[in-house]
Amino acid sequence: MKDLKPKIPEPSEMQFTQRYLNNKINLLLSDYTINTLLFFVQQSGYINIRVQNDTNGYFPFNIDIEGFKALFPNLTRNYAENFPVELKMNLGSSGDQPQITTDTDGSRISLVYGLEIKVYNSTDIFDEPITELKMNVKAHLQIQYMIDGGFLHVIVYKNVVEDVEINTNLLEMEIEAVRKSVNDIQEKLLEKFRPSFANINVESLLQNTFGNKFDSFEFDSRKGYLEISVDMPEI
């Protein structure tokens, strides 16, 4: 039977900061809690991205040979025609789990995922696509948090592909060239999702959730946890 216990550091010691709010509610959210949630999401197999032209909401170019030639130039060497391409990214349940590590200057998210580039060079539906690149990617993101009025800004200020372990490389690309191309793919995905988390209207979110307008909101990152405080209105 598979062991479903996450291999993550034990919770850090946490404490509340003295705040001068009238009717405050304080919440401490530990890395341990977030990492436990990430572990079970990973085990569910829900964290995966599969992009083709008909499902492309992520990249500002077509998912085909011409669209990907800037990232993977050797595609045009291997194919004279502009065939469709498939990009697949998968956070497999058997791999290292994603982890968040928080400190006073923000959070670091570390992850390892599988990435494949496939080319559909045949119109026969029974023909399998050609896997041109297949690899495991080790990467991390650095995040900072800022409060401005009632908005929480989550800023990804560093996107790093640390290493790639290549299993299939029909494009015959150097490892460093592959690493840079994967880094560009991550950056384009971040640009797509950035608007959804860059400006979170916390006051509006809390009011819609609880039906009351909150007077103030405070948010801080600590070593091993996040501290959230809101000032409840008098009822």
C-alpha positions as a Markdown table, in Angstrom:
| # | Residue | x | y | z |
|---|---|---|---|---|
| 1 | Met | 0.0 | 0.0 | 0.0 |
| 2 | Lys | 1.3 | 3.4 | -0.9 |
| 3 | Asp | 2.5 | 5.6 | 1.9 |
| 4 | Leu | 0.4 | 8.8 | 1.9 |
| 5 | Lys | 2.3 | 10.6 | 4.6 |
| 6 | Pro | 4.0 | 13.7 | 3.2 |
| 7 | Lys | 7.8 | 14.0 | 3.7 |
| 8 | Ile | 7.9 | 17.6 | 4.9 |
| 9 | Pro | 9.6 | 19.5 | 7.8 |
| 10 | Glu | 7.7 | 19.6 | 11.0 |
| 11 | Pro | 5.8 | 22.9 | 11.8 |
| 12 | Ser | 7.8 | 25.9 | 13.0 |
| 13 | Glu | 7.1 | 27.5 | 16.3 |
| 14 | Met | 4.5 | 30.2 | 15.7 |
| 15 | Gln | 3.4 | 33.3 | 17.7 |
| 16 | Phe | 1.0 | 36.2 | 17.2 |
| 17 | Thr | 2.3 | 39.7 | 16.8 |
| 18 | Gln | 0.8 | 42.4 | 19.0 |
| 19 | Arg | -1.6 | 44.4 | 16.9 |
| 20 | Tyr | -3.6 | 47.5 | 17.7 |
| 21 | Leu | -6.9 | 46.5 | 16.1 |
| 22 | Asn | -10.3 | 46.9 | 17.9 |
| 23 | Asn | -11.9 | 43.6 | 17.1 |
| 24 | Lys | -9.1 | 41.6 | 15.6 |
| 25 | Ile | -9.1 | 38.1 | 14.2 |
| 26 | Asn | -5.7 | 36.6 | 13.8 |
| 27 | Leu | -4.8 | 33.6 | 11.7 |
| 28 | Leu | -1.5 | 31.7 | 11.5 |
| 29 | Leu | -1.0 | 29.6 | 8.4 |
| 30 | Ser | 2.0 | 27.3 | 8.6 |
| 31 | Asp | 4.2 | 26.0 | 5.7 |
| 32 | Tyr | 3.4 | 22.6 | 7.1 |
| 33 | Thr | -0.4 | 23.1 | 6.5 |
| 34 | Ile | 0.2 | 24.4 | 2.9 |
| 35 | Asn | 2.7 | 21.6 | 2.1 |
| 36 | Thr | 0.3 | 18.9 | 3.4 |
| 37 | Leu | -2.4 | 20.3 | 1.1 |
| 38 | Leu | 0.1 | 20.4 | -1.8 |
| 39 | Phe | 1.1 | 16.8 | -1.2 |
| 40 | Phe | -2.5 | 15.5 | -1.4 |
| 41 | Val | -3.2 | 17.7 | -4.5 |
| 42 | Gln | -0.1 | 16.2 | -6.1 |
| 43 | Gln | -1.2 | 12.7 | -5.2 |
| 44 | Ser | -4.6 | 13.4 | -6.8 |
| 45 | Gly | -2.9 | 14.0 | -10.2 |
| 46 | Tyr | -4.8 | 17.3 | -10.8 |
| 47 | Ile | -1.6 | 19.4 | -11.3 |
| 48 | Asn | -1.0 | 18.9 | -15.0 |
| 49 | Ile | -1.1 | 21.1 | -18.1 |
| 50 | Arg | -1.6 | 19.7 | -21.6 |
| 51 | Val | -1.5 | 22.4 | -24.4 |
| 52 | Gln | -2.4 | 22.0 | -28.1 |
| 53 | Asn | -3.7 | 24.6 | -30.5 |
| 54 | Asp | -7.4 | 23.9 | -29.6 |
| 55 | Thr | -6.6 | 24.3 | -25.9 |
| 56 | Asn | -4.1 | 27.0 | -26.0 |
| 57 | Gly | -5.0 | 29.7 | -23.5 |
| 58 | Tyr | -1.4 | 30.1 | -22.2 |
| 59 | Phe | 0.9 | 31.2 | -25.0 |
| 60 | Pro | 0.8 | 34.2 | -27.4 |
| 61 | Phe | 1.7 | 32.0 | -30.4 |
| 62 | Asn | 0.4 | 28.9 | -32.1 |
| 63 | Ile | 1.2 | 25.5 | -30.7 |
| 64 | Asp | 3.0 | 24.2 | -33.8 |
| 65 | Ile | 6.5 | 24.0 | -35.3 |
| 66 | Glu | 6.5 | 27.7 | -36.3 |
| 67 | Gly | 5.2 | 28.8 | -32.9 |
| 68 | Phe | 7.8 | 26.8 | -31.0 |
| 69 | Lys | 10.8 | 27.4 | -33.2 |
| 70 | Ala | 12.0 | 30.3 | -31.2 |
| 71 | Leu | 12.1 | 28.1 | -28.1 |
| 72 | Phe | 13.3 | 24.9 | -29.8 |
| 73 | Pro | 15.0 | 25.9 | -33.1 |
| 74 | Asn | 15.8 | 22.3 | -34.0 |
| 75 | Leu | 12.2 | 21.5 | -34.6 |
| 76 | Thr | 12.5 | 23.2 | -38.0 |
| 77 | Arg | 15.5 | 21.0 | -38.7 |
| 78 | Asn | 13.6 | 17.9 | -38.0 |
| 79 | Tyr | 10.3 | 18.9 | -39.8 |
| 80 | Ala | 9.9 | 20.8 | -43.1 |
| 81 | Glu | 6.2 | 21.2 | -42.5 |
| 82 | Asn | 4.4 | 23.2 | -39.9 |
| 83 | Phe | 3.0 | 20.2 | -37.9 |
| 84 | Pro | 1.0 | 20.6 | -34.6 |
| 85 | Val | 2.8 | 20.3 | -31.3 |
| 86 | Glu | 1.7 | 19.2 | -27.9 |
| 87 | Leu | 3.2 | 20.5 | -24.7 |
| 88 | Lys | 2.6 | 18.5 | -21.6 |
| 89 | Met | 3.6 | 19.4 | -18.0 |
| 90 | Asn | 2.8 | 17.0 | -15.2 |
| 91 | Leu | 3.5 | 17.0 | -11.5 |
| 92 | Gly | 3.5 | 13.2 | -11.1 |
| 93 | Ser | 2.4 | 11.5 | -7.9 |
| 94 | Ser | 5.6 | 9.4 | -7.7 |
| 95 | Gly | 8.0 | 12.4 | -7.9 |
| 96 | Asp | 9.2 | 14.9 | -5.4 |
| 97 | Gln | 6.3 | 16.9 | -3.9 |
| 98 | Pro | 6.1 | 20.7 | -4.3 |
| 99 | Gln | 7.1 | 22.6 | -1.2 |
| 100 | Ile | 6.7 | 26.1 | 0.1 |
| 101 | Thr | 9.3 | 27.7 | 2.4 |
| 102 | Thr | 8.4 | 31.0 | 4.0 |
| 103 | Asp | 10.6 | 33.6 | 5.7 |
| 104 | Thr | 10.4 | 37.3 | 6.6 |
| 105 | Asp | 11.3 | 38.3 | 3.0 |
| 106 | Gly | 8.6 | 36.1 | 1.3 |
| 107 | Ser | 8.2 | 32.5 | 0.2 |
| 108 | Arg | 10.0 | 30.1 | -2.0 |
| 109 | Ile | 8.1 | 27.4 | -3.9 |
| 110 | Ser | 10.1 | 24.4 | -5.1 |
| 111 | Leu | 8.8 | 21.9 | -7.5 |
| 112 | Val | 9.9 | 19.0 | -9.8 |
| 113 | Tyr | 7.7 | 18.2 | -12.8 |
| 114 | Gly | 7.8 | 16.2 | -16.0 |
| 115 | Leu | 7.7 | 18.0 | -19.4 |
| 116 | Glu | 7.2 | 16.6 | -22.9 |
| 117 | Ile | 7.2 | 18.1 | -26.4 |
| 118 | Lys | 5.4 | 16.0 | -28.9 |
| 119 | Val | 4.9 | 16.5 | -32.7 |
| 120 | Tyr | 1.9 | 15.2 | -34.6 |
| 121 | Asn | 3.5 | 14.6 | -38.0 |
| 122 | Ser | 0.7 | 12.4 | -39.3 |
| 123 | Thr | -3.0 | 13.0 | -40.1 |
| 124 | Asp | -3.8 | 9.3 | -39.3 |
| 125 | Ile | -5.5 | 9.3 | -35.9 |
| 126 | Phe | -4.0 | 5.9 | -35.1 |
| 127 | Asp | -0.4 | 7.2 | -35.4 |
| 128 | Glu | 1.3 | 8.1 | -32.2 |
| 129 | Pro | 2.9 | 11.6 | -32.0 |
| 130 | Ile | 6.7 | 11.8 | -31.9 |
| 131 | Thr | 8.2 | 12.6 | -28.5 |
| 132 | Glu | 11.0 | 15.1 | -29.4 |
| 133 | Leu | 11.8 | 16.1 | -25.8 |
| 134 | Lys | 11.1 | 14.4 | -22.5 |
| 135 | Met | 12.6 | 15.5 | -19.2 |
| 136 | Asn | 12.2 | 16.1 | -15.5 |
| 137 | Val | 12.5 | 19.8 | -14.5 |
| 138 | Lys | 13.7 | 21.1 | -11.1 |
| 139 | Ala | 12.6 | 24.7 | -10.5 |
| 140 | His | 11.6 | 27.2 | -7.9 |
| 141 | Leu | 9.8 | 30.5 | -7.6 |
| 142 | Gln | 10.5 | 33.4 | -5.2 |
| 143 | Ile | 7.5 | 35.3 | -4.0 |
| 144 | Gln | 7.0 | 38.5 | -2.0 |
| 145 | Tyr | 3.8 | 39.9 | -0.5 |
| 146 | Met | 2.7 | 43.5 | -0.4 |
| 147 | Ile | -0.3 | 45.2 | 1.2 |
| 148 | Asp | -1.7 | 48.3 | -0.5 |
| 149 | Gly | -5.0 | 49.5 | 0.9 |
| 150 | Gly | -7.4 | 46.6 | 0.8 |
| 151 | Phe | -5.3 | 44.7 | -1.8 |
| 152 | Leu | -2.8 | 41.9 | -1.3 |
| 153 | His | -0.2 | 41.8 | -4.1 |
| 154 | Val | 1.6 | 38.5 | -4.6 |
| 155 | Ile | 4.7 | 39.2 | -6.6 |
| 156 | Val | 6.7 | 36.5 | -8.3 |
| 157 | Tyr | 10.1 | 38.2 | -8.6 |
| 158 | Lys | 12.2 | 35.2 | -9.5 |
| 159 | Asn | 11.5 | 32.3 | -11.8 |
| 160 | Val | 14.4 | 29.8 | -11.9 |
| 161 | Val | 14.8 | 26.4 | -13.7 |
| 162 | Glu | 17.7 | 24.9 | -11.7 |
| 163 | Asp | 18.2 | 21.7 | -13.6 |
| 164 | Val | 16.8 | 19.5 | -16.3 |
| 165 | Glu | 17.2 | 15.7 | -16.5 |
| 166 | Ile | 16.7 | 14.8 | -20.1 |
| 167 | Asn | 15.3 | 11.3 | -21.0 |
| 168 | Thr | 14.5 | 11.8 | -24.7 |
| 169 | Asn | 16.3 | 14.4 | -26.8 |
| 170 | Leu | 15.6 | 13.9 | -30.6 |
| 171 | Leu | 16.2 | 17.6 | -31.0 |
| 172 | Glu | 19.8 | 17.1 | -29.9 |
| 173 | Met | 19.9 | 20.3 | -27.9 |
| 174 | Glu | 22.5 | 21.1 | -25.3 |
| 175 | Ile | 21.3 | 20.9 | -21.7 |
| 176 | Glu | 21.8 | 24.6 | -21.1 |
| 177 | Ala | 19.8 | 25.5 | -24.2 |
| 178 | Val | 17.0 | 23.3 | -23.0 |
| 179 | Arg | 17.1 | 24.7 | -19.5 |
| 180 | Lys | 16.8 | 28.3 | -20.9 |
| 181 | Ser | 13.8 | 27.3 | -23.1 |
| 182 | Val | 12.0 | 25.7 | -20.3 |
| 183 | Asn | 12.6 | 28.8 | -18.2 |
| 184 | Asp | 11.0 | 30.9 | -20.9 |
| 185 | Ile | 8.0 | 28.5 | -20.9 |
| 186 | Gln | 7.6 | 28.9 | -17.2 |
| 187 | Glu | 7.8 | 32.7 | -17.6 |
| 188 | Lys | 5.1 | 32.7 | -20.3 |
| 189 | Leu | 2.8 | 30.6 | -18.0 |
| 190 | Leu | 3.4 | 33.0 | -15.1 |
| 191 | Glu | 2.4 | 35.9 | -17.3 |
| 192 | Lys | -0.8 | 34.1 | -18.1 |
| 193 | Phe | -1.7 | 33.5 | -14.4 |
| 194 | Arg | -0.2 | 36.6 | -12.9 |
| 195 | Pro | -3.3 | 38.8 | -13.2 |
| 196 | Ser | -5.3 | 36.3 | -11.1 |
| 197 | Phe | -3.0 | 36.6 | -8.0 |
| 198 | Ala | -1.1 | 39.9 | -8.5 |
| 199 | Asn | -3.9 | 42.1 | -7.1 |
| 200 | Ile | -6.2 | 40.3 | -4.7 |
| 201 | Asn | -9.0 | 42.5 | -3.3 |
| 202 | Val | -9.0 | 41.1 | 0.2 |
| 203 | Glu | -11.6 | 43.5 | 1.6 |
| 204 | Ser | -14.1 | 42.7 | -1.1 |
| 205 | Leu | -13.3 | 38.9 | -0.8 |
| 206 | Leu | -13.9 | 39.0 | 3.0 |
| 207 | Gln | -17.1 | 41.1 | 2.6 |
| 208 | Asn | -18.5 | 38.7 | 0.0 |
| 209 | Thr | -17.6 | 35.7 | 2.2 |
| 210 | Phe | -18.9 | 36.9 | 5.5 |
| 211 | Gly | -21.4 | 39.6 | 4.5 |
| 212 | Asn | -19.7 | 42.3 | 6.6 |
| 213 | Lys | -17.3 | 45.1 | 5.7 |
| 214 | Phe | -13.9 | 44.7 | 7.4 |
| 215 | Asp | -12.2 | 47.9 | 8.7 |
| 216 | Ser | -8.6 | 46.8 | 8.1 |
| 217 | Phe | -6.4 | 43.9 | 6.9 |
| 218 | Glu | -2.8 | 43.1 | 7.8 |
| 219 | Phe | -0.6 | 40.4 | 6.3 |
| 220 | Asp | 3.0 | 39.4 | 7.1 |
| 221 | Ser | 5.3 | 36.5 | 6.3 |
| 222 | Arg | 7.3 | 34.9 | 9.1 |
| 223 | Lys | 9.8 | 32.1 | 9.3 |
| 224 | Gly | 7.8 | 29.0 | 8.6 |
| 225 | Tyr | 4.3 | 30.6 | 8.5 |
| 226 | Leu | 2.1 | 33.5 | 7.3 |
| 227 | Glu | 0.2 | 35.8 | 9.7 |
| 228 | Ile | -3.1 | 37.3 | 8.7 |
| 229 | Ser | -5.1 | 39.8 | 10.8 |
| 230 | Val | -8.4 | 41.5 | 10.1 |
| 231 | Asp | -10.4 | 44.0 | 12.1 |
| 232 | Met | -14.0 | 42.8 | 12.5 |
| 233 | Pro | -16.7 | 45.4 | 12.5 |
| 234 | Glu | -18.8 | 45.6 | 15.6 |
| 235 | Ile | -22.1 | 43.7 | 15.2 |
